[in-house]
Amino acid sequence: MAPIELLSHFVLQGCSAGALATYAWTDQVMDYVRMRNPGITYWALPDSAFYVDYKSLRNGQYDYKDQMKALYEVANDERSFP
């Protein structure tokens, strides 16, 4: 695999749960890639993400929306790790 600095195009792709990760993390990955190569063309390609809010077997609640909200908050947190 070529170093990011030598690439002309970059595609972040995920399928199913990976599609959800593509949606959640594309901005952070793009910032990192463009920091290393400002002229790169960047695409994000989430594929086949379909999720149903069903009653959880763990707690009997419809908690998918809350879990996705928590993921969104983590993915968009502005704090850096130590």
C-alpha positions in Angstrom: 0.0 0.0 0.0 1.3 3.4 -0.9 1.8 6.1 1.7 -1.0 8.6 1.9 1.3 11.4 0.8 1.7 9.7 -2.6 -2.0 9.0 -3.3 -4.2 11.1 -5.5 -7.5 9.6 -4.3 -8.7 8.0 -1.0 -11.9 6.1 -0.5 -13.3 5.2 2.9 -15.7 2.3 2.4 -17.7 0.2 4.8 -20.5 -2.4 4.5 -23.2 -3.1 7.0 -21.7 -2.2 10.4 -18.8 -0.8 8.5 -21.2 1.5 6.7 -22.3 2.9 10.1 -18.6 3.4 11.0 -18.1 5.2 7.7 -20.9 7.6 8.5 -19.7 8.1 12.1 -16.0 8.6 11.4 -15.7 10.0 7.9 -14.9 13.6 9.0 -12.1 12.5 11.4 -10.6 10.2 8.8 -10.8 12.9 6.1 -9.2 15.5 8.4 -6.3 13.0 9.1 -5.9 12.1 5.4 -6.0 15.8 4.3 -3.5 16.8 7.0 -1.0 14.3 5.5 -2.0 15.1 1.8 -3.9 18.4 1.3 -4.4 17.8 -2.4 -6.0 14.4 -2.2 -9.5 13.6 -3.5 -11.5 12.0 -0.7 -14.7 10.0 -0.9 -16.7 8.1 1.7 -18.8 5.2 0.5 -21.1 3.6 3.1 -22.9 0.6 1.7 -25.9 -1.4 3.0 -26.5 0.2 6.4 -30.0 -0.7 7.5 -30.9 -0.9 11.1 -34.2 -1.5 12.8 -35.1 -0.1 16.2 -36.3 -3.3 17.9 -36.8 -4.2 21.5 -33.5 -5.1 23.1 -33.1 -8.6 24.5 -30.9 -7.2 27.2 -33.2 -4.7 28.7 -36.6 -4.9 26.9 -36.3 -1.3 25.7 -36.2 0.2 22.2 -32.8 1.7 22.8 -31.2 1.8 19.3 -31.8 5.5 18.9 -30.1 6.2 22.3 -27.1 4.0 21.3 -26.8 5.9 18.0 -27.0 9.2 19.8 -24.2 8.1 22.1 -22.0 7.0 19.1 -22.7 10.3 17.4 -21.6 12.2 20.5 -18.4 10.1 20.8 -17.6 10.5 17.1 -18.0 14.2 17.2 -16.3 14.9 20.5 -13.8 17.7 20.2 -11.5 16.6 23.0 -8.3 14.8 22.3 -7.0 11.7 23.9 -4.0 11.9 26.3 
